[in-house]
Amino acid sequence: MLKKIVLASANPGKLAELRAMLAPLGVELVPQSELGIAEAEEPFRTFVENALAKARHAAAASGLAALADDAGLCVDAFDGRPGVDTAFYATQFGYEKGDANNVRVLLEQLHGQASRRAALVSTLVGVRTPDDPEPLIAVGRASGEIALEPAGSNGFGFDPVMYIPHLGQTFAQLPPAQKNAISHRGQAARQMIELIRERWL
């Protein structure tokens, strides 16, 4: 019986969201940092390859089933970038790594661009063992536009500038439960719950 899954992430925002979203499974989600597992290399150019690498690494080091999320912002005007480089986006422009600097750089780079369309993408990958031949893969995508300036105090990452036109608000302005219902990670988590129930439980 599956009791624990190691989460291949050190991001506290991601951990909090995924713990809440995956609660219906009744399985304990343990961050790899609690088990002394270092972060995996992420050398690939797609979310799914990086998530798979992270999940395999955590499963190998822990002996547990593992779940990894690779997520990022894909901006139409930049041909889908920053994509897998989202976490380090600001460093490409001489700023320190961090959410606030990422938002600042994004707004600077989008200045004067006609299109502000973008999507937050989350790819969740689950493996029972490092050699699992059938990894579970779930993808969520939340489309919107990049706001002209940050608004709201909930969430993390690009939430303050991810504007959802039909709601007239950014992700950071939404109550967490409403955001999780429509977000990229929320979509992927719901798919993953169904996959885990169908294949692993």
N, C-alpha and C positions, 0 to 999 in steps of 0.2 A: 504493500500500500504506500502510495506517495505521500510523505509527510512534510518534506522540506524540499525547497528549490533554492539553489544559490543564484542570486542576481549578480550578473557580471557588470556591475556599475558602482562607482563611488559617488555619483551625483545624488545629493540628498533630496533634491526636488523630484528627480525621476523615481527614487525609491519610495518616497511618500505617495506619489501618484499611483505607482504600480501596486503598492501594498493595498491601497484603497480599492483600486479597480479589480484586483485579483482575489479580494477577500471572499467572494462567493465560492471559491474552490475549497476553502477551508484548509489550505496548505500554507505552511510558514515560508515566507520569502526572506531569505537571509542574505544580506549584502556581502559580497566577497571580501570586503575590507575587514569584516568581523572575523573572518576565517584566516586572515593574514595573507590573502591572495593578492598579488600585485596585478595591476592592470595589464591587459594583453596588448600586443602590438596591433595597430590597425592600418596595415599598409595598402589596403584595397581602395578602389575608386567607386564602389557601390555600397549602399547601406547593407544589403543582404550579405555580402561577403564579409564585411567587417563584423556584423552581428554574429555570424556563424563562427568566425575566428574567436570572438570574445566568449561565446557560449562554450565552445570546445575547450578553451583554455581553463575556464572556471570549473567545468565538469572534470577535467583531468586533475586539477589541483585539489578538488574537494571530495571527489568520489560520489558526488550528488548529481541529480538532474540539474541542469542549468538553463537559465533564461537570460538572454541579452537583448538590449534595445540599441539600435543605432538609428539616430534621428538627426534631422537637420532641416534647414531652410533652403528651399529651391526657388530662386527668383527668376521670373521669365526674362527680364531685361539682361540678366547675366548668364543666359543659357543654362539655367539650373544651378548655378553656383550660389552660395558657398557649398551646398550639398554636404558631402562627407567631411569637409573642412570647417563646418559651422562652428565647432567649439573653439577653433583657433583662428577664426576669421579676422579678429582685430589685430592679431600678431603679424598678419601679412602687410599691415599698413603702419607698423611701428608702434602699436599700442600694446599694453600688457593684456594677457588673456583675461577675459571676464565678460559677464553678461552685459554690463553697462557699456563697456567699450565696443562690444559687438554691435549693439544697437546704434551707438554713435557713428561707427564706421558705415553701417548699412544706410543710415539716413544721409550721410555725406556722399556716399557713392551713388545713391539714387537721386540726388539733387539734379533737377532738370530733365529727368527721364520721363518720357510720356507714359509708359506703362509701369504701374506699381504692383502688378499682379504677382502673387507668390503663393507658395504652399508649404506648410509644415508637414514633413513626412516622417513616419515612425515605422521601422521594421523590427518586429520582435521575432527572435529565433529561439526555439527550445530544443534541447537535446537531452536524451536520457543518460547517455555516456559520451565520451569524446569521439567514439567511433560510430555513433548512431547513424545508420545509413538513411534514415528517414526523419530529418529534422523537421520540426513544426515551424512553419513560416506564416506570419500574419503581417499585413501591411495596412496602415491607416494613412489617409491623406486629408488634410484640412486646407481648403483653398480660401484665399481672401486677398486683401491688398495691404501694402505696407502704409501705415498711417504717416502723416507728415511729422508728427511728434508723439512721444510716448504718452499713454493714458492708462490709468489703473494701477493698482498695487498688489493684485493677486498674481500667482504663477511665478514663472522664472523664464530665463532665456529671452526669446523674442516676443513673449506674450504681450508686453506693453505696446508693441507696434503692429501686432498681427490683427488687423481690422477685419471684422466679418460683416460685409455690407448688409446682409438681410437682417442682422441683429442691431446694426448701428453702433456696435461696441467692439473694443479690442478684447482679446482673450483675458487680459489682466483686469478688465472691468467686470468680467462675469464671475458670479459665485462659483467656487470650485466644482460643485456638483454639476452645474450647467455646462461649464467648460469641458469637464471630463466626458459629458454625454456626446459632445460633438467634436472633440479634439482628435488630432492624428493618433495620439497615444491611446485615447479612449477607444477609438475604432479598432486599433490593432489589439488592444487588451481583450475586447469582447470576442474578437475572432479567436484569439489564443485560448480563452477560457473554453470555447466550444471544441477546439482542437484537442486540448488536454483532456477534457471530459470524454471525448470520443476515442482517443488513442491511448491515453495513459492511465485513466482511472477505471 
